Amino acid sequence: MPEIAIIGSGLAGLTAAVTLSSKGFKVHLFEGSKKGGGRAGSFPFTPTHPLDNSQKEYQLDNGQHIMMGCYHETLSLLREISAIDKISIQDKMEVKVIGNNQKSYMLKSGSMPYPLSLLQALMGYDLLNFREKLSAVKFVNQLKSLEINSLDRLTVKEWLDQNGQTGALSTGLWEILCIGTLNTSPDKASASIFARILKIVFLGGKVNSKIVVPAVNLSSLFVEPAIRFIRSRGGIIEFSTPVNMINSTNSSSFELISRDQSIGNFPDVIFAVPHHALKKINGIEQHLPSIPNRELEYSSITTFHLFLKINPLKDDFLALTGSPVQWVFNHGDYITTVTSSSSNWDKMSESDILKIIVSELKKYLNLNEAEVYDYKMVKEKRATFVCGGENLKHRVGCCTENPGLFFAGDWTDTGLPATIEGAVLSGRTAARKIIQKYS
Ligand SMILES: Cc1cc2nc3c(=O)[nH]c(=O)nc-3n(C[C@H](O)[C@H](O)[C@H](O)COP(=O)(O)OP(=O)(O)OC[C@H]3O[C@@H](n4cnc5c(N)ncnc54)[C@H](O)[C@@H]3O)c2cc1C
């Protein structure tokens, strides 16, 4: 079996390496940074507790990640790397939504058989009045016969407006889902991709709508088990090895260069790096003329990990409606806030953003600022690409004109937004193409 080079050890690269290793291919993974996981990685943080000055190291995630039962490729990857027991899957879809009056509203599957259970969820969601609930049910119902391509030119906002999904229906329901799944505000997000997600979640079987959250940090969930899996099958992983250049040494092999040094020749190479990183690799254009020349537009996500003297939260996670803090996750000693589509904060100082976060937590959850004894902010300006408009035209497929070169990564054309599932699917797809080529 030939040795396959994979560039990038984010979830796309790790998945490609796991998939190929499991079929007997030897993989050689090159990662530019010191550790794996890319945007879905973890890092150490050691706050000092004010009561007794004790210090404890935590592994914090680069960003809180939430998954769903419809992440079928991701769940199958977790089974393959023996990490499926490190997630928590709901028995049925259940989300507690807090309004700015501190009242809580449940969006919860009912006891009737699927799909009626999901209609029960909408009818029991008291943030909406009766007329709005009926309108939401009608909107979901029409998804069955919806021709998704007919939405190609629409934004989510335009589509919702056309279907009377305005007011509380928009802010208290669809906006939460749109920003949560596409990390893009409804006025920019693609209606067709959002409709595809709604179809998968609402019409794809009852498992699909369940919320899945990591029970451990992302490194323990994905990165370490994947690395163990790859190494146990003879795969090589080299960290701190950024690939800066690709040379065609002959028609059937590629030479990879890192910091002016050759790091090997390979018949097949998967680039599993973000679009902005790919564009910096010398020599890539001549092999891949279809690479778009412009930069993709990105959307940021701002995460705060707040360490609390006393944590009053009882729920594992909560959604906040009408707040820049869209989600709050409870990790016991600390809570994590998520603000997706946060590009308007990109130029704001950390302390100014913290003030907003703390005042929102006070308003929605009655959480006192004095309880916060330490915090860590992670502002990911290029968390995901903006899932709409011109950006979508520049997503490319996994195969290139050259039979030995492949792309993977959440930005490639998976039909999904930039998510864990998109990244994992892209890695699987690239690996399957190579497996097919040699079978
Ligand atoms: C804060 C945040 C929150 C998120 N929340 C969610 C969520 O709740 N649910 C969800 O499904 N998704 C979420 N996502 C999206 C998800 O994390 C990404 O879609 C996914 O991790 C992307 O994986 P990837 O492998 O495509 O890219 P990346 O993770 O970016 O991996 C690319 C890797 O390539 C390496 N690299 C780059 N250039 C080179 C080079 N020249 N040579 C060698 N290596 C190189 C990088 O160092 C990196 O390790 C979130 C993302 C962020 C940032």
PDBQT file of the ligand as one rigid body, heavy atoms in Angstrom, charges set to zero:
ROOT
HETATM    1  C1  LIG A 501     -15.053  28.675  18.525  1.00  0.00    +0.000 C 
HETATM    2  C2  LIG A 501     -15.640  27.637  17.606  1.00  0.00    +0.000 A 
HETATM    3  C3  LIG A 501     -16.827  27.018  17.943  1.00  0.00    +0.000 A 
HETATM    4  C4  LIG A 501     -17.377  26.059  17.097  1.00  0.00    +0.000 A 
HETATM    5  N1  LIG A 501     -18.515  25.437  17.461  1.00  0.00    +0.000 NA
HETATM    6  C5  LIG A 501     -18.980  24.408  16.723  1.00  0.00    +0.000 A 
HETATM    7  C6  LIG A 501     -20.100  23.662  17.157  1.00  0.00    +0.000 A 
HETATM    8  O1  LIG A 501     -20.688  23.943  18.203  1.00  0.00    +0.000 OA
HETATM    9  N2  LIG A 501     -20.508  22.595  16.397  1.00  0.00    +0.000 N 
HETATM   10  C7  LIG A 501     -19.872  22.269  15.239  1.00  0.00    +0.000 A 
HETATM   11  O2  LIG A 501     -20.275  21.277  14.618  1.00  0.00    +0.000 OA
HETATM   12  N3  LIG A 501     -18.818  22.967  14.786  1.00  0.00    +0.000 NA
HETATM   13  C8  LIG A 501     -18.357  24.031  15.489  1.00  0.00    +0.000 A 
HETATM   14  N4  LIG A 501     -17.250  24.728  15.059  1.00  0.00    +0.000 N 
HETATM   15  C9  LIG A 501     -16.660  24.426  13.745  1.00  0.00    +0.000 C 
HETATM   16  C10 LIG A 501     -15.646  23.258  13.801  1.00  0.00    +0.000 C 
HETATM   17  O3  LIG A 501     -14.747  23.433  14.874  1.00  0.00    +0.000 OA
HETATM   18  C11 LIG A 501     -14.858  23.263  12.501  1.00  0.00    +0.000 C 
HETATM   19  O4  LIG A 501     -15.767  23.189  11.430  1.00  0.00    +0.000 OA
HETATM   20  C12 LIG A 501     -13.885  22.081  12.391  1.00  0.00    +0.000 C 
HETATM   21  O5  LIG A 501     -13.152  21.908  13.569  1.00  0.00    +0.000 OA
HETATM   22  C13 LIG A 501     -12.951  22.348  11.222  1.00  0.00    +0.000 C 
HETATM   23  O6  LIG A 501     -12.030  21.292  11.081  1.00  0.00    +0.000 OA
HETATM   24  P1  LIG A 501     -11.003  21.274   9.853  1.00  0.00    +0.000 P 
HETATM   25  O7  LIG A 501     -10.184  20.065   9.994  1.00  0.00    +0.000 OA
HETATM   26  O8  LIG A 501     -11.745  21.499   8.585  1.00  0.00    +0.000 OA
HETATM   27  O9  LIG A 501     -10.090  22.584  10.021  1.00  0.00    +0.000 OA
HETATM   28  P2  LIG A 501      -9.107  23.040  11.202  1.00  0.00    +0.000 P 
HETATM   29  O10 LIG A 501      -9.666  22.663  12.517  1.00  0.00    +0.000 OA
HETATM   30  O11 LIG A 501      -8.853  24.481  10.980  1.00  0.00    +0.000 OA
HETATM   31  O12 LIG A 501      -7.776  22.197  10.996  1.00  0.00    +0.000 OA
HETATM   32  C14 LIG A 501      -6.790  22.540  10.062  1.00  0.00    +0.000 C 
HETATM   33  C15 LIG A 501      -5.424  22.131  10.603  1.00  0.00    +0.000 C 
HETATM   34  O13 LIG A 501      -4.455  22.383   9.595  1.00  0.00    +0.000 OA
HETATM   35  C16 LIG A 501      -3.297  22.923  10.212  1.00  0.00    +0.000 C 
HETATM   36  N5  LIG A 501      -2.545  23.656   9.177  1.00  0.00    +0.000 N 
HETATM   37  C17 LIG A 501      -2.864  24.820   8.569  1.00  0.00    +0.000 A 
HETATM   38  N6  LIG A 501      -1.946  25.133   7.658  1.00  0.00    +0.000 NA
HETATM   39  C18 LIG A 501      -1.025  24.141   7.657  1.00  0.00    +0.000 A 
HETATM   40  C19 LIG A 501       0.148  23.899   6.915  1.00  0.00    +0.000 A 
HETATM   41  N7  LIG A 501       0.581  24.729   5.960  1.00  0.00    +0.000 N 
HETATM   42  N8  LIG A 501       0.866  22.787   7.181  1.00  0.00    +0.000 NA
HETATM   43  C20 LIG A 501       0.448  21.906   8.157  1.00  0.00    +0.000 A 
HETATM   44  N9  LIG A 501      -0.670  22.102   8.881  1.00  0.00    +0.000 NA
HETATM   45  C21 LIG A 501      -1.396  23.194   8.638  1.00  0.00    +0.000 A 
HETATM   46  C22 LIG A 501      -3.859  23.801  11.317  1.00  0.00    +0.000 C 
HETATM   47  O14 LIG A 501      -2.871  24.085  12.302  1.00  0.00    +0.000 OA
HETATM   48  C23 LIG A 501      -4.996  22.935  11.833  1.00  0.00    +0.000 C 
HETATM   49  O15 LIG A 501      -4.579  22.065  12.839  1.00  0.00    +0.000 OA
HETATM   50  C24 LIG A 501     -16.722  25.724  15.871  1.00  0.00    +0.000 A 
HETATM   51  C25 LIG A 501     -15.523  26.361  15.529  1.00  0.00    +0.000 A 
HETATM   52  C26 LIG A 501     -14.989  27.300  16.384  1.00  0.00    +0.000 A 
HETATM   53  C27 LIG A 501     -13.689  27.972  16.007  1.00  0.00    +0.000 C 
ENDROOT
TORSDOF 0
